Amino acid sequence: MVIYTQKDALIQALQSWKSQSQHSREIGFVPTMGALHQGHLSLIQKSIEENPLTVVSIFVNPTQFNDPADLEKYPRNHEKDLAVLNQLEGKPFVFLPEVSDIYTNGAVSEDFNFGPIETVMEGKFRNGHFNGVGTVLTKLFDIVTPTRAYFGEKDFQQLAIVKKLTSLKNLPVQIVGCPIVREKNGLAMSSRNSILSQKDREEAAFIYQILKEIQEKFHTHTLGQLKEIVAEQFLQNPNLELEYFEIADEDTLQTATEKNKTIRYRAFIAARIKGVRLIDNIPLN
Ligand code: AMP
């Protein structure tokens, strides 16, 4: 494993790697914000299987945080992350830049127009979030020049935004979506889980339990009844504060107003436990 802390060094190393002719020159890329867990590792393993070289970036991107306190308390554990990556057989290139190396003119976002997919859910509740995501990925794709880039369905709306970004910017990168990896109790793995106590993590598994219940009842209950079930369940769990619950069309991400057999639906939740914001989603049909 080689660690690059400066973009110029990484660009040079990638150029030199590409100039060797014994492999296909295809680069897999897994952008992360670190505090790595099995969810991240599933993406990295897939990339290692599908590409002769994998680049993993660890960069807590300031422009995608709308809340400075959230940015401040976001978990960072480079030592442990590097030890985990060092165990991997595929020997990825690790990119660990400073903010000033990525944002040479200050940490500001480009203004994108992703259309209706950006104004709902995460986009609605985290002002400017997707402009930040689009900005950092544009920069990282430019540095890494990946053939394929891997993203988790845990951030389902982000995955849609990234696909839109590549079409808006005409980027020659294939976006690969990967399934959600969960704890034994069903809680979606997340870096933020590491700042919760074991007890809070057990309680947070309620988010998955309610999603499962909605999935089971999707065919027998109306959309209104499903919303009510969620609202009632959250009232009975005062430690969890619901930010939003949505049943949306998987392709457009717009709120479902009726059930149409030709449309695939997904349920989405954002909730806070002890001030830590967690998101999850599940397919319904
Ligand atoms: P993050 O470090 O949270 O920005 O996540 C980096 C990538 O890992 C994103 O594409 C996430 O969607 C993905 N990811 C995070 N958690 C999971 C999970 N539990 N299962 C699958 N992918 C995940």
py3Dmol code that shows the C-alpha trace and the ligand (Angstrom):
import py3Dmol

protein = """\
ATOM      1  CA  MET A   1       0.000   0.000   0.000  1.00  0.00           C
ATOM      2  CA  VAL A   2       1.323   3.450  -0.877  1.00  0.00           C
ATOM      3  CA  ILE A   3      -0.033   6.600   0.784  1.00  0.00           C
ATOM      4  CA  TYR A   4      -0.186   9.887  -1.103  1.00  0.00           C
ATOM      5  CA  THR A   5      -0.867  13.050   0.842  1.00  0.00           C
ATOM      6  CA  GLN A   6      -0.482  15.415  -2.108  1.00  0.00           C
ATOM      7  CA  LYS A   7      -2.434  15.376  -5.321  1.00  0.00           C
ATOM      8  CA  ASP A   8       0.594  16.080  -7.535  1.00  0.00           C
ATOM      9  CA  ALA A   9       2.395  13.018  -6.178  1.00  0.00           C
ATOM     10  CA  LEU A  10      -0.673  10.849  -6.791  1.00  0.00           C
ATOM     11  CA  ILE A  11      -1.152  12.203 -10.324  1.00  0.00           C
ATOM     12  CA  GLN A  12       2.482  11.433 -11.100  1.00  0.00           C
ATOM     13  CA  ALA A  13       2.268   7.919  -9.639  1.00  0.00           C
ATOM     14  CA  LEU A  14      -0.896   7.182 -11.639  1.00  0.00           C
ATOM     15  CA  GLN A  15       0.733   8.425 -14.830  1.00  0.00           C
ATOM     16  CA  SER A  16       3.711   6.222 -14.241  1.00  0.00           C
ATOM     17  CA  TRP A  17       1.436   3.234 -13.468  1.00  0.00           C
ATOM     18  CA  LYS A  18      -0.527   3.857 -16.693  1.00  0.00           C
ATOM     19  CA  SER A  19       2.669   3.972 -18.735  1.00  0.00           C
ATOM     20  CA  GLN A  20       3.368   0.359 -17.809  1.00  0.00           C
ATOM     21  CA  SER A  21       1.749  -1.841 -20.412  1.00  0.00           C
ATOM     22  CA  GLN A  22       1.261  -5.204 -18.656  1.00  0.00           C
ATOM     23  CA  HIS A  23      -2.222  -4.326 -17.383  1.00  0.00           C
ATOM     24  CA  SER A  24      -5.435  -2.763 -18.710  1.00  0.00           C
ATOM     25  CA  ARG A  25      -4.866   0.720 -17.192  1.00  0.00           C
ATOM     26  CA  GLU A  26      -8.322   0.574 -15.625  1.00  0.00           C
ATOM     27  CA  ILE A  27      -8.548   2.382 -12.293  1.00  0.00           C
ATOM     28  CA  GLY A  28     -11.197   1.698  -9.660  1.00  0.00           C
ATOM     29  CA  PHE A  29     -11.896   4.527  -7.220  1.00  0.00           C
ATOM     30  CA  VAL A  30     -13.554   4.465  -3.799  1.00  0.00           C
ATOM     31  CA  PRO A  31     -13.999   7.932  -2.293  1.00  0.00           C
ATOM     32  CA  THR A  32     -14.571   7.871   1.484  1.00  0.00           C
ATOM     33  CA  MET A  33     -14.497  10.184   4.470  1.00  0.00           C
ATOM     34  CA  GLY A  34     -12.618   7.605   6.537  1.00  0.00           C
ATOM     35  CA  ALA A  35     -13.457   5.926   9.862  1.00  0.00           C
ATOM     36  CA  LEU A  36     -13.607   2.862   7.665  1.00  0.00           C
ATOM     37  CA  HIS A  37     -15.978  -0.038   8.329  1.00  0.00           C
ATOM     38  CA  GLN A  38     -17.183  -3.148   6.504  1.00  0.00           C
ATOM     39  CA  GLY A  39     -19.476  -1.051   4.288  1.00  0.00           C
ATOM     40  CA  HIS A  40     -16.468   0.829   2.895  1.00  0.00           C
ATOM     41  CA  LEU A  41     -14.473  -2.398   2.649  1.00  0.00           C
ATOM     42  CA  SER A  42     -17.182  -4.055   0.537  1.00  0.00           C
ATOM     43  CA  LEU A  43     -16.785  -1.249  -2.026  1.00  0.00           C
ATOM     44  CA  ILE A  44     -12.995  -1.475  -1.903  1.00  0.00           C
ATOM     45  CA  GLN A  45     -13.040  -5.286  -2.326  1.00  0.00           C
ATOM     46  CA  LYS A  46     -15.354  -4.974  -5.334  1.00  0.00           C
ATOM     47  CA  SER A  47     -13.068  -2.405  -6.894  1.00  0.00           C
ATOM     48  CA  ILE A  48     -10.009  -4.581  -6.270  1.00  0.00           C
ATOM     49  CA  GLU A  49     -11.794  -7.513  -7.963  1.00  0.00           C
ATOM     50  CA  GLU A  50     -12.788  -5.457 -10.999  1.00  0.00           C
ATOM     51  CA  ASN A  51      -9.717  -3.273 -11.623  1.00  0.00           C
ATOM     52  CA  PRO A  52      -5.951  -3.810 -11.753  1.00  0.00           C
ATOM     53  CA  LEU A  53      -5.501  -0.720  -9.556  1.00  0.00           C
ATOM     54  CA  THR A  54      -7.735   0.728  -6.848  1.00  0.00           C
ATOM     55  CA  VAL A  55      -7.446   4.193  -5.357  1.00  0.00           C
ATOM     56  CA  VAL A  56      -9.106   4.834  -1.987  1.00  0.00           C
ATOM     57  CA  SER A  57      -9.423   8.437  -0.847  1.00  0.00           C
ATOM     58  CA  ILE A  58      -9.939   9.465   2.745  1.00  0.00           C
ATOM     59  CA  PHE A  59     -11.064  13.063   2.889  1.00  0.00           C
ATOM     60  CA  VAL A  60     -13.599  14.687   5.187  1.00  0.00           C
ATOM     61  CA  ASN A  61     -15.004  17.161   2.700  1.00  0.00           C
ATOM     62  CA  PRO A  62     -15.899  20.446   4.454  1.00  0.00           C
ATOM     63  CA  THR A  63     -18.149  21.768   1.683  1.00  0.00           C
ATOM     64  CA  GLN A  64     -20.720  18.995   2.055  1.00  0.00           C
ATOM     65  CA  PHE A  65     -21.375  19.791   5.735  1.00  0.00           C
ATOM     66  CA  ASN A  66     -24.103  22.346   6.306  1.00  0.00           C
ATOM     67  CA  ASP A  67     -23.555  22.197  10.069  1.00  0.00           C
ATOM     68  CA  PRO A  68     -20.090  23.177  11.400  1.00  0.00           C
ATOM     69  CA  ALA A  69     -20.694  21.196  14.628  1.00  0.00           C
ATOM     70  CA  ASP A  70     -21.364  18.078  12.558  1.00  0.00           C
ATOM     71  CA  LEU A  71     -18.102  18.597  10.626  1.00  0.00           C
ATOM     72  CA  GLU A  72     -16.246  19.097  13.896  1.00  0.00           C
ATOM     73  CA  LYS A  73     -17.465  15.886  15.502  1.00  0.00           C
ATOM     74  CA  TYR A  74     -17.265  13.726  12.363  1.00  0.00           C
ATOM     75  CA  PRO A  75     -15.103  10.693  13.347  1.00  0.00           C
ATOM     76  CA  ARG A  76     -11.500  10.698  12.106  1.00  0.00           C
ATOM     77  CA  ASN A  77      -9.151   7.785  12.678  1.00  0.00           C
ATOM     78  CA  HIS A  78      -6.392   7.737  10.085  1.00  0.00           C
ATOM     79  CA  GLU A  79      -4.106   5.373  11.964  1.00  0.00           C
ATOM     80  CA  LYS A  80      -6.732   2.658  12.222  1.00  0.00           C
ATOM     81  CA  ASP A  81      -7.917   3.262   8.632  1.00  0.00           C
ATOM     82  CA  LEU A  82      -4.400   2.854   7.248  1.00  0.00           C
ATOM     83  CA  ALA A  83      -3.871  -0.322   9.291  1.00  0.00           C
ATOM     84  CA  VAL A  84      -7.104  -1.776   7.852  1.00  0.00           C
ATOM     85  CA  LEU A  85      -6.171  -0.830   4.282  1.00  0.00           C
ATOM     86  CA  ASN A  86      -2.693  -2.246   4.752  1.00  0.00           C
ATOM     87  CA  GLN A  87      -4.217  -5.684   5.413  1.00  0.00           C
ATOM     88  CA  LEU A  88      -5.840  -5.783   1.965  1.00  0.00           C
ATOM     89  CA  GLU A  89      -4.345  -8.081  -0.646  1.00  0.00           C
ATOM     90  CA  GLY A  90      -5.014  -5.673  -3.531  1.00  0.00           C
ATOM     91  CA  LYS A  91      -2.564  -3.003  -2.291  1.00  0.00           C
ATOM     92  CA  PRO A  92      -4.618   0.089  -3.112  1.00  0.00           C
ATOM     93  CA  PHE A  93      -3.162   3.549  -3.575  1.00  0.00           C
ATOM     94  CA  VAL A  94      -4.414   5.611  -0.632  1.00  0.00           C
ATOM     95  CA  PHE A  95      -5.040   9.319  -1.113  1.00  0.00           C
ATOM     96  CA  LEU A  96      -5.099  11.300   2.117  1.00  0.00           C
ATOM     97  CA  PRO A  97      -4.984  14.986   1.164  1.00  0.00           C
ATOM     98  CA  GLU A  98      -5.245  18.141   3.261  1.00  0.00           C
ATOM     99  CA  VAL A  99      -8.191  20.474   2.650  1.00  0.00           C
ATOM    100  CA  SER A 100      -5.837  23.105   1.171  1.00  0.00           C
ATOM    101  CA  ASP A 101      -4.535  20.633  -1.421  1.00  0.00           C
ATOM    102  CA  ILE A 102      -8.072  19.945  -2.699  1.00  0.00           C
ATOM    103  CA  TYR A 103      -9.451  23.479  -2.278  1.00  0.00           C
ATOM    104  CA  THR A 104      -6.569  25.653  -3.419  1.00  0.00           C
ATOM    105  CA  ASN A 105      -8.806  28.763  -3.508  1.00  0.00           C
ATOM    106  CA  GLY A 106     -10.730  28.164  -0.292  1.00  0.00           C
ATOM    107  CA  ALA A 107     -13.383  25.586   0.551  1.00  0.00           C
ATOM    108  CA  VAL A 108     -16.286  26.746  -1.601  1.00  0.00           C
ATOM    109  CA  SER A 109     -18.773  24.753  -3.657  1.00  0.00           C
ATOM    110  CA  GLU A 110     -19.584  24.955  -7.312  1.00  0.00           C
ATOM    111  CA  ASP A 111     -23.297  25.554  -7.994  1.00  0.00           C
ATOM    112  CA  PHE A 112     -24.835  22.559  -9.739  1.00  0.00           C
ATOM    113  CA  ASN A 113     -28.250  22.000 -11.187  1.00  0.00           C
ATOM    114  CA  PHE A 114     -29.015  18.364 -10.505  1.00  0.00           C
ATOM    115  CA  GLY A 115     -32.751  18.916 -11.069  1.00  0.00           C
ATOM    116  CA  PRO A 116     -35.594  17.516  -8.922  1.00  0.00           C
ATOM    117  CA  ILE A 117     -33.462  14.746  -7.359  1.00  0.00           C
ATOM    118  CA  GLU A 118     -31.532  17.310  -5.300  1.00  0.00           C
ATOM    119  CA  THR A 119     -34.433  19.200  -3.717  1.00  0.00           C
ATOM    120  CA  VAL A 120     -35.879  16.301  -1.702  1.00  0.00           C
ATOM    121  CA  MET A 121     -34.732  14.426   1.428  1.00  0.00           C
ATOM    122  CA  GLU A 122     -30.977  15.007   2.037  1.00  0.00           C
ATOM    123  CA  GLY A 123     -30.968  17.970  -0.342  1.00  0.00           C
ATOM    124  CA  LYS A 124     -33.941  19.521   1.448  1.00  0.00           C
ATOM    125  CA  PHE A 125     -32.655  18.940   4.981  1.00  0.00           C
ATOM    126  CA  ARG A 126     -28.951  19.575   4.343  1.00  0.00           C
ATOM    127  CA  ASN A 127     -28.744  22.844   2.465  1.00  0.00           C
ATOM    128  CA  GLY A 128     -25.876  22.870  -0.073  1.00  0.00           C
ATOM    129  CA  HIS A 129     -24.908  19.268   0.711  1.00  0.00           C
ATOM    130  CA  PHE A 130     -25.037  17.967  -2.848  1.00  0.00           C
ATOM    131  CA  ASN A 131     -23.223  20.990  -4.271  1.00  0.00           C
ATOM    132  CA  GLY A 132     -20.418  20.052  -1.872  1.00  0.00           C
ATOM    133  CA  VAL A 133     -20.534  16.398  -2.910  1.00  0.00           C
ATOM    134  CA  GLY A 134     -20.520  17.362  -6.615  1.00  0.00           C
ATOM    135  CA  THR A 135     -17.629  19.783  -6.095  1.00  0.00           C
ATOM    136  CA  VAL A 136     -15.333  17.371  -4.273  1.00  0.00           C
ATOM    137  CA  LEU A 137     -16.088  14.489  -6.646  1.00  0.00           C
ATOM    138  CA  THR A 138     -15.390  16.647  -9.690  1.00  0.00           C
ATOM    139  CA  LYS A 139     -11.987  17.464  -8.191  1.00  0.00           C
ATOM    140  CA  LEU A 140     -11.248  13.882  -7.105  1.00  0.00           C
ATOM    141  CA  PHE A 141     -12.313  12.368 -10.451  1.00  0.00           C
ATOM    142  CA  ASP A 142     -10.044  14.879 -12.174  1.00  0.00           C
ATOM    143  CA  ILE A 143      -7.075  13.775 -10.051  1.00  0.00           C
ATOM    144  CA  VAL A 144      -7.724  10.015 -10.020  1.00  0.00           C
ATOM    145  CA  THR A 145      -9.137   9.612 -13.587  1.00  0.00           C
ATOM    146  CA  PRO A 146     -11.056   6.457 -12.614  1.00  0.00           C
ATOM    147  CA  THR A 147     -12.573   3.964 -15.055  1.00  0.00           C
ATOM    148  CA  ARG A 148     -15.089   2.927 -12.392  1.00  0.00           C
ATOM    149  CA  ALA A 149     -16.107   4.582  -9.121  1.00  0.00           C
ATOM    150  CA  TYR A 150     -17.905   2.745  -6.320  1.00  0.00           C
ATOM    151  CA  PHE A 151     -20.689   4.153  -4.150  1.00  0.00           C
ATOM    152  CA  GLY A 152     -22.942   2.589  -1.522  1.00  0.00           C
ATOM    153  CA  GLU A 153     -26.716   2.379  -1.775  1.00  0.00           C
ATOM    154  CA  LYS A 154     -26.767   3.414   1.870  1.00  0.00           C
ATOM    155  CA  ASP A 155     -26.506   6.957   0.432  1.00  0.00           C
ATOM    156  CA  PHE A 156     -29.027   6.181  -2.272  1.00  0.00           C
ATOM    157  CA  GLN A 157     -29.754   9.794  -3.180  1.00  0.00           C
ATOM    158  CA  GLN A 158     -26.034  10.549  -3.357  1.00  0.00           C
ATOM    159  CA  LEU A 159     -25.644   7.658  -5.801  1.00  0.00           C
ATOM    160  CA  ALA A 160     -28.327   9.235  -8.035  1.00  0.00           C
ATOM    161  CA  ILE A 161     -26.593  12.629  -7.744  1.00  0.00           C
ATOM    162  CA  VAL A 162     -23.223  11.144  -8.724  1.00  0.00           C
ATOM    163  CA  LYS A 163     -24.748   9.505 -11.806  1.00  0.00           C
ATOM    164  CA  LYS A 164     -26.298  12.852 -12.712  1.00  0.00           C
ATOM    165  CA  LEU A 165     -22.965  14.630 -12.129  1.00  0.00           C
ATOM    166  CA  THR A 166     -21.151  12.338 -14.551  1.00  0.00           C
ATOM    167  CA  SER A 167     -23.791  12.904 -17.216  1.00  0.00           C
ATOM    168  CA  LEU A 168     -23.837  16.705 -16.665  1.00  0.00           C
ATOM    169  CA  LYS A 169     -20.044  16.893 -16.878  1.00  0.00           C
ATOM    170  CA  ASN A 170     -19.686  14.162 -19.477  1.00  0.00           C
ATOM    171  CA  LEU A 171     -17.198  12.309 -17.297  1.00  0.00           C
ATOM    172  CA  PRO A 172     -15.902   9.020 -18.709  1.00  0.00           C
ATOM    173  CA  VAL A 173     -16.387   7.090 -15.462  1.00  0.00           C
ATOM    174  CA  GLN A 174     -18.741   4.209 -14.764  1.00  0.00           C
ATOM    175  CA  ILE A 175     -20.629   4.602 -11.481  1.00  0.00           C
ATOM    176  CA  VAL A 176     -21.105   1.304  -9.655  1.00  0.00           C
ATOM    177  CA  GLY A 177     -23.762   1.063  -6.911  1.00  0.00           C
ATOM    178  CA  CYS A 178     -23.106  -1.403  -4.077  1.00  0.00           C
ATOM    179  CA  PRO A 179     -25.556  -2.945  -1.565  1.00  0.00           C
ATOM    180  CA  ILE A 180     -25.911  -1.717   2.024  1.00  0.00           C
ATOM    181  CA  VAL A 181     -23.799  -3.577   4.593  1.00  0.00           C
ATOM    182  CA  ARG A 182     -25.456  -3.893   8.004  1.00  0.00           C
ATOM    183  CA  GLU A 183     -24.557  -4.762  11.586  1.00  0.00           C
ATOM    184  CA  LYS A 184     -25.937  -8.060  12.925  1.00  0.00           C
ATOM    185  CA  ASN A 185     -28.882  -6.169  14.412  1.00  0.00           C
ATOM    186  CA  GLY A 186     -29.708  -4.618  11.028  1.00  0.00           C
ATOM    187  CA  LEU A 187     -28.307  -1.124  11.678  1.00  0.00           C
ATOM    188  CA  ALA A 188     -26.730   0.179   8.459  1.00  0.00           C
ATOM    189  CA  MET A 189     -22.994   0.508   8.988  1.00  0.00           C
ATOM    190  CA  SER A 190     -21.892   4.106   9.147  1.00  0.00           C
ATOM    191  CA  SER A 191     -18.809   5.989  10.311  1.00  0.00           C
ATOM    192  CA  ARG A 192     -21.120   7.945  12.574  1.00  0.00           C
ATOM    193  CA  ASN A 193     -22.038   4.735  14.451  1.00  0.00           C
ATOM    194  CA  SER A 194     -18.553   4.831  15.970  1.00  0.00           C
ATOM    195  CA  ILE A 195     -19.509   7.898  18.023  1.00  0.00           C
ATOM    196  CA  LEU A 196     -22.502   6.060  19.528  1.00  0.00           C
ATOM    197  CA  SER A 197     -22.439   3.817  22.590  1.00  0.00           C
ATOM    198  CA  GLN A 198     -23.223   0.119  22.172  1.00  0.00           C
ATOM    199  CA  LYS A 199     -26.615   0.758  23.797  1.00  0.00           C
ATOM    200  CA  ASP A 200     -27.400   3.591  21.370  1.00  0.00           C
ATOM    201  CA  ARG A 201     -26.434   1.361  18.441  1.00  0.00           C
ATOM    202  CA  GLU A 202     -28.850  -1.283  19.645  1.00  0.00           C
ATOM    203  CA  GLU A 203     -31.573   1.343  19.878  1.00  0.00           C
ATOM    204  CA  ALA A 204     -30.684   2.768  16.469  1.00  0.00           C
ATOM    205  CA  ALA A 205     -31.378  -0.659  14.918  1.00  0.00           C
ATOM    206  CA  PHE A 206     -35.003   0.438  15.296  1.00  0.00           C
ATOM    207  CA  ILE A 207     -34.512   2.435  12.074  1.00  0.00           C
ATOM    208  CA  TYR A 208     -33.979  -0.803  10.150  1.00  0.00           C
ATOM    209  CA  GLN A 209     -36.781  -2.608  12.008  1.00  0.00           C
ATOM    210  CA  ILE A 210     -39.262   0.062  10.994  1.00  0.00           C
ATOM    211  CA  LEU A 211     -38.036  -0.019   7.381  1.00  0.00           C
ATOM    212  CA  LYS A 212     -38.529  -3.816   7.371  1.00  0.00           C
ATOM    213  CA  GLU A 213     -42.033  -3.390   8.759  1.00  0.00           C
ATOM    214  CA  ILE A 214     -42.880  -0.884   6.019  1.00  0.00           C
ATOM    215  CA  GLN A 215     -41.460  -3.258   3.400  1.00  0.00           C
ATOM    216  CA  GLU A 216     -43.651  -6.100   4.729  1.00  0.00           C
ATOM    217  CA  LYS A 217     -46.777  -3.926   4.870  1.00  0.00           C
ATOM    218  CA  PHE A 218     -46.215  -2.129   1.575  1.00  0.00           C
ATOM    219  CA  HIS A 219     -48.615  -4.312  -0.394  1.00  0.00           C
ATOM    220  CA  THR A 220     -51.375  -4.440   2.234  1.00  0.00           C
ATOM    221  CA  HIS A 221     -51.451  -0.857   3.515  1.00  0.00           C
ATOM    222  CA  THR A 222     -52.042   2.536   1.906  1.00  0.00           C
ATOM    223  CA  LEU A 223     -49.216   5.085   1.686  1.00  0.00           C
ATOM    224  CA  GLY A 224     -51.029   7.174   4.327  1.00  0.00           C
ATOM    225  CA  GLN A 225     -51.279   4.218   6.710  1.00  0.00           C
ATOM    226  CA  LEU A 226     -47.581   3.449   6.267  1.00  0.00           C
ATOM    227  CA  LYS A 227     -46.659   7.051   7.144  1.00  0.00           C
ATOM    228  CA  GLU A 228     -48.836   6.826  10.246  1.00  0.00           C
ATOM    229  CA  ILE A 229     -47.189   3.599  11.373  1.00  0.00           C
ATOM    230  CA  VAL A 230     -43.773   5.268  11.182  1.00  0.00           C
ATOM    231  CA  ALA A 231     -44.928   8.408  13.014  1.00  0.00           C
ATOM    232  CA  GLU A 232     -46.485   6.326  15.810  1.00  0.00           C
ATOM    233  CA  GLN A 233     -43.464   4.067  16.190  1.00  0.00           C
ATOM    234  CA  PHE A 234     -41.160   7.065  16.506  1.00  0.00           C
ATOM    235  CA  LEU A 235     -43.403   8.561  19.191  1.00  0.00           C
ATOM    236  CA  GLN A 236     -42.866   5.365  21.184  1.00  0.00           C
ATOM    237  CA  ASN A 237     -39.079   5.701  20.811  1.00  0.00           C
ATOM    238  CA  PRO A 238     -38.282   9.123  22.297  1.00  0.00           C
ATOM    239  CA  ASN A 239     -34.514   8.573  21.989  1.00  0.00           C
ATOM    240  CA  LEU A 240     -34.864   8.629  18.220  1.00  0.00           C
ATOM    241  CA  GLU A 241     -35.915  11.829  16.547  1.00  0.00           C
ATOM    242  CA  LEU A 242     -37.361  11.434  13.055  1.00  0.00           C
ATOM    243  CA  GLU A 243     -36.132  13.994  10.543  1.00  0.00           C
ATOM    244  CA  TYR A 244     -37.970  12.586   7.533  1.00  0.00           C
ATOM    245  CA  PHE A 245     -39.658   9.448   6.287  1.00  0.00           C
ATOM    246  CA  GLU A 246     -40.343   9.195   2.569  1.00  0.00           C
ATOM    247  CA  ILE A 247     -41.658   6.602   0.185  1.00  0.00           C
ATOM    248  CA  ALA A 248     -40.309   7.633  -3.185  1.00  0.00           C
ATOM    249  CA  ASP A 249     -39.926   6.502  -6.776  1.00  0.00           C
ATOM    250  CA  GLU A 250     -36.478   4.896  -6.932  1.00  0.00           C
ATOM    251  CA  ASP A 251     -35.636   6.564 -10.246  1.00  0.00           C
ATOM    252  CA  THR A 252     -36.943  10.109  -9.775  1.00  0.00           C
ATOM    253  CA  LEU A 253     -36.727  10.166  -5.934  1.00  0.00           C
ATOM    254  CA  GLN A 254     -40.005  12.071  -5.897  1.00  0.00           C
ATOM    255  CA  THR A 255     -42.525  11.288  -3.134  1.00  0.00           C
ATOM    256  CA  ALA A 256     -44.969   8.553  -4.099  1.00  0.00           C
ATOM    257  CA  THR A 257     -48.554   9.748  -4.279  1.00  0.00           C
ATOM    258  CA  GLU A 258     -50.007   6.420  -5.422  1.00  0.00           C
ATOM    259  CA  LYS A 259     -48.804   2.847  -5.942  1.00  0.00           C
ATOM    260  CA  ASN A 260     -48.103   2.097  -9.561  1.00  0.00           C
ATOM    261  CA  LYS A 261     -47.086  -1.464 -10.477  1.00  0.00           C
ATOM    262  CA  THR A 262     -44.610  -0.271 -13.112  1.00  0.00           C
ATOM    263  CA  ILE A 263     -42.680   1.904 -10.642  1.00  0.00           C
ATOM    264  CA  ARG A 264     -40.059   0.713  -8.146  1.00  0.00           C
ATOM    265  CA  TYR A 265     -40.422   2.323  -4.742  1.00  0.00           C
ATOM    266  CA  ARG A 266     -38.048   2.730  -1.842  1.00  0.00           C
ATOM    267  CA  ALA A 267     -38.542   3.925   1.741  1.00  0.00           C
ATOM    268  CA  PHE A 268     -36.053   6.436   3.169  1.00  0.00           C
ATOM    269  CA  ILE A 269     -35.449   7.542   6.749  1.00  0.00           C
ATOM    270  CA  ALA A 270     -33.242  10.165   8.375  1.00  0.00           C
ATOM    271  CA  ALA A 271     -33.257  10.209  12.175  1.00  0.00           C
ATOM    272  CA  ARG A 272     -31.114  11.409  15.055  1.00  0.00           C
ATOM    273  CA  ILE A 273     -30.067   9.542  18.143  1.00  0.00           C
ATOM    274  CA  LYS A 274     -28.175  11.559  20.790  1.00  0.00           C
ATOM    275  CA  GLY A 275     -27.735  14.226  18.124  1.00  0.00           C
ATOM    276  CA  VAL A 276     -26.034  11.811  15.692  1.00  0.00           C
ATOM    277  CA  ARG A 277     -27.717  11.842  12.305  1.00  0.00           C
ATOM    278  CA  LEU A 278     -28.295   8.461  10.637  1.00  0.00           C
ATOM    279  CA  ILE A 279     -29.873   7.592   7.288  1.00  0.00           C
ATOM    280  CA  ASP A 280     -31.111   4.338   5.782  1.00  0.00           C
ATOM    281  CA  ASN A 281     -33.354   3.039   3.021  1.00  0.00           C
ATOM    282  CA  ILE A 282     -34.958  -0.148   1.749  1.00  0.00           C
ATOM    283  CA  PRO A 283     -36.559  -1.302  -1.531  1.00  0.00           C
ATOM    284  CA  LEU A 284     -40.313  -1.884  -1.233  1.00  0.00           C
ATOM    285  CA  ASN A 285     -41.307  -3.814  -4.357  1.00  0.00           C
TER     286      ASN A 285
END
"""
ligand_1 = """\
23
AMP
P -18.570 7.947 3.563
O -17.229 7.655 4.110
O -19.667 7.892 4.582
O -18.607 9.181 2.697
O -18.911 6.737 2.593
C -18.070 6.401 1.517
C -18.802 5.441 0.624
O -19.132 4.247 1.361
C -20.136 6.003 0.098
O -20.295 5.617 -1.252
C -21.149 5.330 0.988
O -22.417 5.184 0.387
C -20.508 3.979 1.207
N -21.051 3.357 2.410
C -21.113 3.904 3.654
N -21.731 3.059 4.497
C -22.076 1.962 3.774
C -22.748 0.732 4.087
N -23.201 0.469 5.302
N -22.926 -0.165 3.086
C -22.473 0.104 1.838
N -21.830 1.236 1.491
C -21.639 2.161 2.433
"""
view = py3Dmol.view(width=600, height=400)
view.addModel(protein, "pdb")
view.setStyle({"model": 0}, {"cartoon": {"style": "trace"}})
view.addModel(ligand_1, "xyz")
view.setStyle({"model": 1}, {"stick": {}})
view.zoomTo()
view.show()
